[in-house]
Amino acid sequence: MAREGRYKFDDENCIDAIRLAARRLGKTPNGAEYRAFASASERSLPSHATIRIRFGTWHDALAKAGL
């Protein structure tokens, strides 16, 4: 569980999660596809909102992940 003032997921966790989703889905996930993928992980992956907050936009997060 996240501690007050600390983040549960760092930038690398977010990038790894996007890449994992892309591998499992066989394509670059759009926001809705990633939301469903992360939701099924029972909080073991960062949410779409967390990723957007960290990188500014979903598109920027995909770019950081090399997708």
CHARMM internal coordinates of N, CA and C (Angstrom, degrees):
IC EDIT
DIST 1 N 1 CA 1.4541
DIST 1 CA 1 C 1.5221
ANGL 1 N 1 CA 1 C 109.45
DIST 1 C 2 N 1.3004
ANGL 1 CA 1 C 2 N 116.36
DIHE 1 N 1 CA 1 C 2 N 144.22
DIST 2 N 2 CA 1.4606
ANGL 1 C 2 N 2 CA 120.81
DIHE 1 CA 1 C 2 N 2 CA -179.21
DIST 2 CA 2 C 1.5293
ANGL 2 N 2 CA 2 C 109.89
DIHE 1 C 2 N 2 CA 2 C -68.71
DIST 2 C 3 N 1.3105
ANGL 2 CA 2 C 3 N 115.26
DIHE 2 N 2 CA 2 C 3 N 140.51
DIST 3 N 3 CA 1.4557
ANGL 2 C 3 N 3 CA 120.84
DIHE 2 CA 2 C 3 N 3 CA 175.84
DIST 3 CA 3 C 1.5097
ANGL 3 N 3 CA 3 C 108.77
DIHE 2 C 3 N 3 CA 3 C -92.63
DIST 3 C 4 N 1.3244
ANGL 3 CA 3 C 4 N 115.51
DIHE 3 N 3 CA 3 C 4 N 152.00
DIST 4 N 4 CA 1.4590
ANGL 3 C 4 N 4 CA 119.74
DIHE 3 CA 3 C 4 N 4 CA 178.36
DIST 4 CA 4 C 1.5252
ANGL 4 N 4 CA 4 C 110.09
DIHE 3 C 4 N 4 CA 4 C -55.95
DIST 4 C 5 N 1.3276
ANGL 4 CA 4 C 5 N 116.34
DIHE 4 N 4 CA 4 C 5 N 131.25
DIST 5 N 5 CA 1.4493
ANGL 4 C 5 N 5 CA 120.91
DIHE 4 CA 4 C 5 N 5 CA 179.06
DIST 5 CA 5 C 1.5179
ANGL 5 N 5 CA 5 C 114.49
DIHE 4 C 5 N 5 CA 5 C 80.80
DIST 5 C 6 N 1.3204
ANGL 5 CA 5 C 6 N 117.37
DIHE 5 N 5 CA 5 C 6 N 1.28
DIST 6 N 6 CA 1.4665
ANGL 5 C 6 N 6 CA 121.22
DIHE 5 CA 5 C 6 N 6 CA 179.64
DIST 6 CA 6 C 1.5160
ANGL 6 N 6 CA 6 C 108.76
DIHE 5 C 6 N 6 CA 6 C -126.18
DIST 6 C 7 N 1.3057
ANGL 6 CA 6 C 7 N 114.86
DIHE 6 N 6 CA 6 C 7 N 149.74
DIST 7 N 7 CA 1.4474
ANGL 6 C 7 N 7 CA 120.13
DIHE 6 CA 6 C 7 N 7 CA 179.66
DIST 7 CA 7 C 1.5246
ANGL 7 N 7 CA 7 C 109.96
DIHE 6 C 7 N 7 CA 7 C -95.80
DIST 7 C 8 N 1.3065
ANGL 7 CA 7 C 8 N 115.72
DIHE 7 N 7 CA 7 C 8 N 140.28
DIST 8 N 8 CA 1.4598
ANGL 7 C 8 N 8 CA 120.44
DIHE 7 CA 7 C 8 N 8 CA 176.52
DIST 8 CA 8 C 1.5285
ANGL 8 N 8 CA 8 C 110.16
DIHE 7 C 8 N 8 CA 8 C -74.65
DIST 8 C 9 N 1.3279
ANGL 8 CA 8 C 9 N 117.22
DIHE 8 N 8 CA 8 C 9 N -36.41
DIST 9 N 9 CA 1.4596
ANGL 8 C 9 N 9 CA 122.40
DIHE 8 CA 8 C 9 N 9 CA -176.69
DIST 9 CA 9 C 1.5220
ANGL 9 N 9 CA 9 C 110.17
DIHE 8 C 9 N 9 CA 9 C -120.47
DIST 9 C 10 N 1.3335
ANGL 9 CA 9 C 10 N 116.26
DIHE 9 N 9 CA 9 C 10 N 128.59
DIST 10 N 10 CA 1.4608
ANGL 9 C 10 N 10 CA 119.82
DIHE 9 CA 9 C 10 N 10 CA 175.73
DIST 10 CA 10 C 1.5315
ANGL 10 N 10 CA 10 C 109.14
DIHE 9 C 10 N 10 CA 10 C -95.22
DIST 10 C 11 N 1.3317
ANGL 10 CA 10 C 11 N 115.83
DIHE 10 N 10 CA 10 C 11 N -178.67
DIST 11 N 11 CA 1.4654
ANGL 10 C 11 N 11 CA 120.30
DIHE 10 CA 10 C 11 N 11 CA -177.39
DIST 11 CA 11 C 1.5276
ANGL 11 N 11 CA 11 C 111.51
DIHE 10 C 11 N 11 CA 11 C -57.43
DIST 11 C 12 N 1.3142
ANGL 11 CA 11 C 12 N 116.52
DIHE 11 N 11 CA 11 C 12 N -43.56
DIST 12 N 12 CA 1.4708
ANGL 11 C 12 N 12 CA 119.90
DIHE 11 CA 11 C 12 N 12 CA -177.78
DIST 12 CA 12 C 1.5268
ANGL 12 N 12 CA 12 C 111.54
DIHE 11 C 12 N 12 CA 12 C -64.95
DIST 12 C 13 N 1.3445
ANGL 12 CA 12 C 13 N 117.64
DIHE 12 N 12 CA 12 C 13 N -37.91
DIST 13 N 13 CA 1.4634
ANGL 12 C 13 N 13 CA 120.56
DIHE 12 CA 12 C 13 N 13 CA 175.52
DIST 13 CA 13 C 1.5202
ANGL 13 N 13 CA 13 C 110.60
DIHE 12 C 13 N 13 CA 13 C -59.90
DIST 13 C 14 N 1.3204
ANGL 13 CA 13 C 14 N 116.46
DIHE 13 N 13 CA 13 C 14 N -41.18
DIST 14 N 14 CA 1.4620
ANGL 13 C 14 N 14 CA 121.01
DIHE 13 CA 13 C 14 N 14 CA -179.48
DIST 14 CA 14 C 1.5273
ANGL 14 N 14 CA 14 C 110.71
DIHE 13 C 14 N 14 CA 14 C -65.76
DIST 14 C 15 N 1.3162
ANGL 14 CA 14 C 15 N 116.62
DIHE 14 N 14 CA 14 C 15 N -45.17
DIST 15 N 15 CA 1.4691
ANGL 14 C 15 N 15 CA 120.63
DIHE 14 CA 14 C 15 N 15 CA 179.72
DIST 15 CA 15 C 1.5247
ANGL 15 N 15 CA 15 C 110.13
DIHE 14 C 15 N 15 CA 15 C -63.42
DIST 15 C 16 N 1.3393
ANGL 15 CA 15 C 16 N 116.41
DIHE 15 N 15 CA 15 C 16 N -44.09
DIST 16 N 16 CA 1.4658
ANGL 15 C 16 N 16 CA 120.21
DIHE 15 CA 15 C 16 N 16 CA 178.62
DIST 16 CA 16 C 1.5270
ANGL 16 N 16 CA 16 C 111.34
DIHE 15 C 16 N 16 CA 16 C -60.35
DIST 16 C 17 N 1.3265
ANGL 16 CA 16 C 17 N 117.24
DIHE 16 N 16 CA 16 C 17 N -39.33
DIST 17 N 17 CA 1.4662
ANGL 16 C 17 N 17 CA 121.26
DIHE 16 CA 16 C 17 N 17 CA -179.75
DIST 17 CA 17 C 1.5291
ANGL 17 N 17 CA 17 C 111.17
DIHE 16 C 17 N 17 CA 17 C -65.63
DIST 17 C 18 N 1.3206
ANGL 17 CA 17 C 18 N 116.68
DIHE 17 N 17 CA 17 C 18 N -41.36
DIST 18 N 18 CA 1.4667
ANGL 17 C 18 N 18 CA 120.44
DIHE 17 CA 17 C 18 N 18 CA 177.86
DIST 18 CA 18 C 1.5263
ANGL 18 N 18 CA 18 C 110.02
DIHE 17 C 18 N 18 CA 18 C -63.30
DIST 18 C 19 N 1.3174
ANGL 18 CA 18 C 19 N 116.75
DIHE 18 N 18 CA 18 C 19 N -44.83
DIST 19 N 19 CA 1.4669
ANGL 18 C 19 N 19 CA 120.58
DIHE 18 CA 18 C 19 N 19 CA 179.05
DIST 19 CA 19 C 1.5215
ANGL 19 N 19 CA 19 C 111.47
DIHE 18 C 19 N 19 CA 19 C -63.93
DIST 19 C 20 N 1.3247
ANGL 19 CA 19 C 20 N 117.25
DIHE 19 N 19 CA 19 C 20 N -39.38
DIST 20 N 20 CA 1.4692
ANGL 19 C 20 N 20 CA 120.92
DIHE 19 CA 19 C 20 N 20 CA 177.07
DIST 20 CA 20 C 1.5262
ANGL 20 N 20 CA 20 C 110.26
DIHE 19 C 20 N 20 CA 20 C -61.97
DIST 20 C 21 N 1.3177
ANGL 20 CA 20 C 21 N 116.47
DIHE 20 N 20 CA 20 C 21 N -46.13
DIST 21 N 21 CA 1.4650
ANGL 20 C 21 N 21 CA 120.31
DIHE 20 CA 20 C 21 N 21 CA 178.61
DIST 21 CA 21 C 1.5272
ANGL 21 N 21 CA 21 C 110.36
DIHE 20 C 21 N 21 CA 21 C -59.27
DIST 21 C 22 N 1.3227
ANGL 21 CA 21 C 22 N 116.88
DIHE 21 N 21 CA 21 C 22 N -43.01
DIST 22 N 22 CA 1.4683
ANGL 21 C 22 N 22 CA 120.49
DIHE 21 CA 21 C 22 N 22 CA -179.98
DIST 22 CA 22 C 1.5313
ANGL 22 N 22 CA 22 C 111.03
DIHE 21 C 22 N 22 CA 22 C -62.51
DIST 22 C 23 N 1.3194
ANGL 22 CA 22 C 23 N 116.70
DIHE 22 N 22 CA 22 C 23 N -42.47
DIST 23 N 23 CA 1.4766
ANGL 22 C 23 N 23 CA 119.49
DIHE 22 CA 22 C 23 N 23 CA 178.73
DIST 23 CA 23 C 1.5257
ANGL 23 N 23 CA 23 C 110.89
DIHE 22 C 23 N 23 CA 23 C -64.35
DIST 23 C 24 N 1.3086
ANGL 23 CA 23 C 24 N 116.96
DIHE 23 N 23 CA 23 C 24 N -45.64
DIST 24 N 24 CA 1.4717
ANGL 23 C 24 N 24 CA 120.52
DIHE 23 CA 23 C 24 N 24 CA -177.35
DIST 24 CA 24 C 1.5278
ANGL 24 N 24 CA 24 C 112.03
DIHE 23 C 24 N 24 CA 24 C -68.42
DIST 24 C 25 N 1.3244
ANGL 24 CA 24 C 25 N 116.29
DIHE 24 N 24 CA 24 C 25 N -37.11
DIST 25 N 25 CA 1.4649
ANGL 24 C 25 N 25 CA 120.18
DIHE 24 CA 24 C 25 N 25 CA -179.17
DIST 25 CA 25 C 1.5290
ANGL 25 N 25 CA 25 C 112.45
DIHE 24 C 25 N 25 CA 25 C -83.12
DIST 25 C 26 N 1.3236
ANGL 25 CA 25 C 26 N 116.26
DIHE 25 N 25 CA 25 C 26 N -17.68
DIST 26 N 26 CA 1.4568
ANGL 25 C 26 N 26 CA 120.37
DIHE 25 CA 25 C 26 N 26 CA -179.15
DIST 26 CA 26 C 1.5164
ANGL 26 N 26 CA 26 C 113.38
DIHE 25 C 26 N 26 CA 26 C 77.16
DIST 26 C 27 N 1.3397
ANGL 26 CA 26 C 27 N 116.51
DIHE 26 N 26 CA 26 C 27 N 16.80
DIST 27 N 27 CA 1.4631
ANGL 26 C 27 N 27 CA 121.61
DIHE 26 CA 26 C 27 N 27 CA 179.78
DIST 27 CA 27 C 1.5153
ANGL 27 N 27 CA 27 C 108.96
DIHE 26 C 27 N 27 CA 27 C -167.20
DIST 27 C 28 N 1.3069
ANGL 27 CA 27 C 28 N 116.26
DIHE 27 N 27 CA 27 C 28 N 167.20
DIST 28 N 28 CA 1.4601
ANGL 27 C 28 N 28 CA 120.94
DIHE 27 CA 27 C 28 N 28 CA 175.74
DIST 28 CA 28 C 1.5269
ANGL 28 N 28 CA 28 C 108.33
DIHE 27 C 28 N 28 CA 28 C -68.44
DIST 28 C 29 N 1.3289
ANGL 28 CA 28 C 29 N 117.07
DIHE 28 N 28 CA 28 C 29 N 122.88
DIST 29 N 29 CA 1.4669
ANGL 28 C 29 N 29 CA 119.01
DIHE 28 CA 28 C 29 N 29 CA -177.82
DIST 29 CA 29 C 1.5269
ANGL 29 N 29 CA 29 C 112.24
DIHE 28 C 29 N 29 CA 29 C -76.50
DIST 29 C 30 N 1.3185
ANGL 29 CA 29 C 30 N 115.30
DIHE 29 N 29 CA 29 C 30 N 141.80
DIST 30 N 30 CA 1.4640
ANGL 29 C 30 N 30 CA 117.98
DIHE 29 CA 29 C 30 N 30 CA 169.42
DIST 30 CA 30 C 1.5354
ANGL 30 N 30 CA 30 C 106.87
DIHE 29 C 30 N 30 CA 30 C -84.11
DIST 30 C 31 N 1.3022
ANGL 30 CA 30 C 31 N 116.59
DIHE 30 N 30 CA 30 C 31 N 176.89
DIST 31 N 31 CA 1.4644
ANGL 30 C 31 N 31 CA 120.13
DIHE 30 CA 30 C 31 N 31 CA -176.41
DIST 31 CA 31 C 1.5165
ANGL 31 N 31 CA 31 C 113.63
DIHE 30 C 31 N 31 CA 31 C -57.77
DIST 31 C 32 N 1.3182
ANGL 31 CA 31 C 32 N 117.54
DIHE 31 N 31 CA 31 C 32 N -45.06
DIST 32 N 32 CA 1.4630
ANGL 31 C 32 N 32 CA 121.32
DIHE 31 CA 31 C 32 N 32 CA -178.62
DIST 32 CA 32 C 1.5291
ANGL 32 N 32 CA 32 C 111.07
DIHE 31 C 32 N 32 CA 32 C -65.01
DIST 32 C 33 N 1.3112
ANGL 32 CA 32 C 33 N 116.58
DIHE 32 N 32 CA 32 C 33 N -40.21
DIST 33 N 33 CA 1.4691
ANGL 32 C 33 N 33 CA 120.25
DIHE 32 CA 32 C 33 N 33 CA 179.03
DIST 33 CA 33 C 1.5268
ANGL 33 N 33 CA 33 C 110.71
DIHE 32 C 33 N 33 CA 33 C -65.64
DIST 33 C 34 N 1.3311
ANGL 33 CA 33 C 34 N 116.56
DIHE 33 N 33 CA 33 C 34 N -41.16
DIST 34 N 34 CA 1.4655
ANGL 33 C 34 N 34 CA 118.36
DIHE 33 CA 33 C 34 N 34 CA 178.40
DIST 34 CA 34 C 1.5246
ANGL 34 N 34 CA 34 C 110.56
DIHE 33 C 34 N 34 CA 34 C -67.13
DIST 34 C 35 N 1.3339
ANGL 34 CA 34 C 35 N 118.38
DIHE 34 N 34 CA 34 C 35 N -40.48
DIST 35 N 35 CA 1.4659
ANGL 34 C 35 N 35 CA 120.99
DIHE 34 CA 34 C 35 N 35 CA 178.46
DIST 35 CA 35 C 1.5274
ANGL 35 N 35 CA 35 C 110.65
DIHE 34 C 35 N 35 CA 35 C -55.95
DIST 35 C 36 N 1.3274
ANGL 35 CA 35 C 36 N 117.42
DIHE 35 N 35 CA 35 C 36 N -45.30
DIST 36 N 36 CA 1.4655
ANGL 35 C 36 N 36 CA 121.50
DIHE 35 CA 35 C 36 N 36 CA 179.70
DIST 36 CA 36 C 1.5331
ANGL 36 N 36 CA 36 C 110.35
DIHE 35 C 36 N 36 CA 36 C -65.73
DIST 36 C 37 N 1.3224
ANGL 36 CA 36 C 37 N 116.83
DIHE 36 N 36 CA 36 C 37 N -41.64
DIST 37 N 37 CA 1.4575
ANGL 36 C 37 N 37 CA 122.08
DIHE 36 CA 36 C 37 N 37 CA -179.83
DIST 37 CA 37 C 1.5315
ANGL 37 N 37 CA 37 C 110.27
DIHE 36 C 37 N 37 CA 37 C -62.80
DIST 37 C 38 N 1.3193
ANGL 37 CA 37 C 38 N 117.03
DIHE 37 N 37 CA 37 C 38 N -48.57
DIST 38 N 38 CA 1.4600
ANGL 37 C 38 N 38 CA 121.37
DIHE 37 CA 37 C 38 N 38 CA -179.06
DIST 38 CA 38 C 1.5213
ANGL 38 N 38 CA 38 C 111.28
DIHE 37 C 38 N 38 CA 38 C -66.10
DIST 38 C 39 N 1.3173
ANGL 38 CA 38 C 39 N 116.68
DIHE 38 N 38 CA 38 C 39 N -38.75
DIST 39 N 39 CA 1.4600
ANGL 38 C 39 N 39 CA 121.01
DIHE 38 CA 38 C 39 N 39 CA 179.37
DIST 39 CA 39 C 1.5238
ANGL 39 N 39 CA 39 C 111.30
DIHE 38 C 39 N 39 CA 39 C -60.89
DIST 39 C 40 N 1.3154
ANGL 39 CA 39 C 40 N 116.72
DIHE 39 N 39 CA 39 C 40 N -38.69
DIST 40 N 40 CA 1.4678
ANGL 39 C 40 N 40 CA 121.37
DIHE 39 CA 39 C 40 N 40 CA 179.94
DIST 40 CA 40 C 1.5300
ANGL 40 N 40 CA 40 C 111.84
DIHE 39 C 40 N 40 CA 40 C -69.58
DIST 40 C 41 N 1.3325
ANGL 40 CA 40 C 41 N 118.15
DIHE 40 N 40 CA 40 C 41 N -14.16
DIST 41 N 41 CA 1.4682
ANGL 40 C 41 N 41 CA 121.50
DIHE 40 CA 40 C 41 N 41 CA -177.93
DIST 41 CA 41 C 1.5280
ANGL 41 N 41 CA 41 C 112.87
DIHE 40 C 41 N 41 CA 41 C -82.81
DIST 41 C 42 N 1.3233
ANGL 41 CA 41 C 42 N 116.99
DIHE 41 N 41 CA 41 C 42 N -1.55
DIST 42 N 42 CA 1.4627
ANGL 41 C 42 N 42 CA 122.40
DIHE 41 CA 41 C 42 N 42 CA 179.77
DIST 42 CA 42 C 1.5309
ANGL 42 N 42 CA 42 C 112.10
DIHE 41 C 42 N 42 CA 42 C 54.10
DIST 42 C 43 N 1.3324
ANGL 42 CA 42 C 43 N 114.43
DIHE 42 N 42 CA 42 C 43 N 48.76
DIST 43 N 43 CA 1.4674
ANGL 42 C 43 N 43 CA 124.01
DIHE 42 CA 42 C 43 N 43 CA 175.14
DIST 43 CA 43 C 1.5352
ANGL 43 N 43 CA 43 C 114.72
DIHE 42 C 43 N 43 CA 43 C 71.67
DIST 43 C 44 N 1.3243
ANGL 43 CA 43 C 44 N 117.19
DIHE 43 N 43 CA 43 C 44 N 15.17
DIST 44 N 44 CA 1.4610
ANGL 43 C 44 N 44 CA 118.04
DIHE 43 CA 43 C 44 N 44 CA 175.80
DIST 44 CA 44 C 1.5256
ANGL 44 N 44 CA 44 C 111.14
DIHE 43 C 44 N 44 CA 44 C -85.64
DIST 44 C 45 N 1.3272
ANGL 44 CA 44 C 45 N 116.96
DIHE 44 N 44 CA 44 C 45 N -11.48
DIST 45 N 45 CA 1.4664
ANGL 44 C 45 N 45 CA 122.49
DIHE 44 CA 44 C 45 N 45 CA 177.23
DIST 45 CA 45 C 1.5234
ANGL 45 N 45 CA 45 C 109.28
DIHE 44 C 45 N 45 CA 45 C -118.80
DIST 45 C 46 N 1.3234
ANGL 45 CA 45 C 46 N 117.07
DIHE 45 N 45 CA 45 C 46 N 151.67
DIST 46 N 46 CA 1.4623
ANGL 45 C 46 N 46 CA 119.34
DIHE 45 CA 45 C 46 N 46 CA 177.48
DIST 46 CA 46 C 1.5271
ANGL 46 N 46 CA 46 C 111.15
DIHE 45 C 46 N 46 CA 46 C -65.36
DIST 46 C 47 N 1.3096
ANGL 46 CA 46 C 47 N 115.51
DIHE 46 N 46 CA 46 C 47 N 145.93
DIST 47 N 47 CA 1.4610
ANGL 46 C 47 N 47 CA 119.95
DIHE 46 CA 46 C 47 N 47 CA 178.03
DIST 47 CA 47 C 1.5197
ANGL 47 N 47 CA 47 C 110.84
DIHE 46 C 47 N 47 CA 47 C -72.25
DIST 47 C 48 N 1.3045
ANGL 47 CA 47 C 48 N 115.01
DIHE 47 N 47 CA 47 C 48 N 164.06
DIST 48 N 48 CA 1.4593
ANGL 47 C 48 N 48 CA 121.68
DIHE 47 CA 47 C 48 N 48 CA 175.04
DIST 48 CA 48 C 1.5311
ANGL 48 N 48 CA 48 C 109.30
DIHE 47 C 48 N 48 CA 48 C -58.72
DIST 48 C 49 N 1.3196
ANGL 48 CA 48 C 49 N 117.01
DIHE 48 N 48 CA 48 C 49 N -41.84
DIST 49 N 49 CA 1.4660
ANGL 48 C 49 N 49 CA 121.04
DIHE 48 CA 48 C 49 N 49 CA -179.80
DIST 49 CA 49 C 1.5260
ANGL 49 N 49 CA 49 C 111.11
DIHE 48 C 49 N 49 CA 49 C -62.75
DIST 49 C 50 N 1.3178
ANGL 49 CA 49 C 50 N 117.32
DIHE 49 N 49 CA 49 C 50 N -42.49
DIST 50 N 50 CA 1.4691
ANGL 49 C 50 N 50 CA 120.81
DIHE 49 CA 49 C 50 N 50 CA 178.11
DIST 50 CA 50 C 1.5197
ANGL 50 N 50 CA 50 C 110.54
DIHE 49 C 50 N 50 CA 50 C -59.49
DIST 50 C 51 N 1.3151
ANGL 50 CA 50 C 51 N 115.92
DIHE 50 N 50 CA 50 C 51 N -44.39
DIST 51 N 51 CA 1.4651
ANGL 50 C 51 N 51 CA 120.04
DIHE 50 CA 50 C 51 N 51 CA -179.54
DIST 51 CA 51 C 1.5232
ANGL 51 N 51 CA 51 C 110.77
DIHE 50 C 51 N 51 CA 51 C -64.58
DIST 51 C 52 N 1.3174
ANGL 51 CA 51 C 52 N 117.14
DIHE 51 N 51 CA 51 C 52 N -43.40
DIST 52 N 52 CA 1.4711
ANGL 51 C 52 N 52 CA 120.32
DIHE 51 CA 51 C 52 N 52 CA 178.79
DIST 52 CA 52 C 1.5228
ANGL 52 N 52 CA 52 C 111.07
DIHE 51 C 52 N 52 CA 52 C -62.74
DIST 52 C 53 N 1.3202
ANGL 52 CA 52 C 53 N 117.48
DIHE 52 N 52 CA 52 C 53 N -40.38
DIST 53 N 53 CA 1.4659
ANGL 52 C 53 N 53 CA 120.36
DIHE 52 CA 52 C 53 N 53 CA 178.83
DIST 53 CA 53 C 1.5288
ANGL 53 N 53 CA 53 C 110.21
DIHE 52 C 53 N 53 CA 53 C -64.06
DIST 53 C 54 N 1.3212
ANGL 53 CA 53 C 54 N 117.15
DIHE 53 N 53 CA 53 C 54 N -42.05
DIST 54 N 54 CA 1.4704
ANGL 53 C 54 N 54 CA 120.78
DIHE 53 CA 53 C 54 N 54 CA -178.51
DIST 54 CA 54 C 1.5207
ANGL 54 N 54 CA 54 C 112.73
DIHE 53 C 54 N 54 CA 54 C -67.75
DIST 54 C 55 N 1.3421
ANGL 54 CA 54 C 55 N 117.48
DIHE 54 N 54 CA 54 C 55 N -37.64
DIST 55 N 55 CA 1.4678
ANGL 54 C 55 N 55 CA 120.26
DIHE 54 CA 54 C 55 N 55 CA -172.21
DIST 55 CA 55 C 1.5293
ANGL 55 N 55 CA 55 C 114.01
DIHE 54 C 55 N 55 CA 55 C -111.41
DIST 55 C 56 N 1.2984
ANGL 55 CA 55 C 56 N 118.52
DIHE 55 N 55 CA 55 C 56 N -5.69
DIST 56 N 56 CA 1.4613
ANGL 55 C 56 N 56 CA 121.28
DIHE 55 CA 55 C 56 N 56 CA 177.67
DIST 56 CA 56 C 1.5141
ANGL 56 N 56 CA 56 C 113.52
DIHE 55 C 56 N 56 CA 56 C 96.42
DIST 56 C 57 N 1.3239
ANGL 56 CA 56 C 57 N 116.86
DIHE 56 N 56 CA 56 C 57 N -51.69
DIST 57 N 57 CA 1.4610
ANGL 56 C 57 N 57 CA 121.04
DIHE 56 CA 56 C 57 N 57 CA 177.52
DIST 57 CA 57 C 1.5273
ANGL 57 N 57 CA 57 C 108.56
DIHE 56 C 57 N 57 CA 57 C -142.58
DIST 57 C 58 N 1.3081
ANGL 57 CA 57 C 58 N 116.30
DIHE 57 N 57 CA 57 C 58 N 161.52
DIST 58 N 58 CA 1.4661
ANGL 57 C 58 N 58 CA 121.06
DIHE 57 CA 57 C 58 N 58 CA 176.39
DIST 58 CA 58 C 1.5297
ANGL 58 N 58 CA 58 C 109.32
DIHE 57 C 58 N 58 CA 58 C -63.41
DIST 58 C 59 N 1.3152
ANGL 58 CA 58 C 59 N 116.61
DIHE 58 N 58 CA 58 C 59 N -40.60
DIST 59 N 59 CA 1.4636
ANGL 58 C 59 N 59 CA 121.48
DIHE 58 CA 58 C 59 N 59 CA 179.59
DIST 59 CA 59 C 1.5365
ANGL 59 N 59 CA 59 C 110.59
DIHE 58 C 59 N 59 CA 59 C -60.19
DIST 59 C 60 N 1.3244
ANGL 59 CA 59 C 60 N 117.45
DIHE 59 N 59 CA 59 C 60 N -43.49
DIST 60 N 60 CA 1.4658
ANGL 59 C 60 N 60 CA 120.94
DIHE 59 CA 59 C 60 N 60 CA 178.80
DIST 60 CA 60 C 1.5336
ANGL 60 N 60 CA 60 C 110.93
DIHE 59 C 60 N 60 CA 60 C -64.78
DIST 60 C 61 N 1.3252
ANGL 60 CA 60 C 61 N 116.84
DIHE 60 N 60 CA 60 C 61 N -37.71
DIST 61 N 61 CA 1.4641
ANGL 60 C 61 N 61 CA 120.46
DIHE 60 CA 60 C 61 N 61 CA 177.60
DIST 61 CA 61 C 1.5189
ANGL 61 N 61 CA 61 C 110.85
DIHE 60 C 61 N 61 CA 61 C -64.61
DIST 61 C 62 N 1.3273
ANGL 61 CA 61 C 62 N 116.71
DIHE 61 N 61 CA 61 C 62 N -42.50
DIST 62 N 62 CA 1.4780
ANGL 61 C 62 N 62 CA 120.31
DIHE 61 CA 61 C 62 N 62 CA 176.93
DIST 62 CA 62 C 1.5118
ANGL 62 N 62 CA 62 C 110.34
DIHE 61 C 62 N 62 CA 62 C -61.38
DIST 62 C 63 N 1.3144
ANGL 62 CA 62 C 63 N 117.76
DIHE 62 N 62 CA 62 C 63 N -41.18
DIST 63 N 63 CA 1.4665
ANGL 62 C 63 N 63 CA 121.45
DIHE 62 CA 62 C 63 N 63 CA 179.14
DIST 63 CA 63 C 1.5277
ANGL 63 N 63 CA 63 C 110.53
DIHE 62 C 63 N 63 CA 63 C -62.32
DIST 63 C 64 N 1.3426
ANGL 63 CA 63 C 64 N 117.33
DIHE 63 N 63 CA 63 C 64 N -43.22
DIST 64 N 64 CA 1.4626
ANGL 63 C 64 N 64 CA 120.77
DIHE 63 CA 63 C 64 N 64 CA 178.50
DIST 64 CA 64 C 1.5227
ANGL 64 N 64 CA 64 C 110.87
DIHE 63 C 64 N 64 CA 64 C -62.60
DIST 64 C 65 N 1.3365
ANGL 64 CA 64 C 65 N 116.11
DIHE 64 N 64 CA 64 C 65 N -32.44
DIST 65 N 65 CA 1.4656
ANGL 64 C 65 N 65 CA 120.97
DIHE 64 CA 64 C 65 N 65 CA 179.49
DIST 65 CA 65 C 1.5219
ANGL 65 N 65 CA 65 C 111.73
DIHE 64 C 65 N 65 CA 65 C -81.08
DIST 65 C 66 N 1.3270
ANGL 65 CA 65 C 66 N 116.77
DIHE 65 N 65 CA 65 C 66 N -4.10
DIST 66 N 66 CA 1.4502
ANGL 65 C 66 N 66 CA 120.72
DIHE 65 CA 65 C 66 N 66 CA 179.58
DIST 66 CA 66 C 1.5163
ANGL 66 N 66 CA 66 C 114.03
DIHE 65 C 66 N 66 CA 66 C 77.96
DIST 66 C 67 N 1.3249
ANGL 66 CA 66 C 67 N 115.36
DIHE 66 N 66 CA 66 C 67 N 25.90
DIST 67 N 67 CA 1.4773
ANGL 66 C 67 N 67 CA 119.71
DIHE 66 CA 66 C 67 N 67 CA -178.74
DIST 67 CA 67 C 1.5221
ANGL 67 N 67 CA 67 C 111.06
DIHE 66 C 67 N 67 CA 67 C -112.99
END
COOR INIT
IC SEED 1 N 1 CA 1 C
IC BUILD
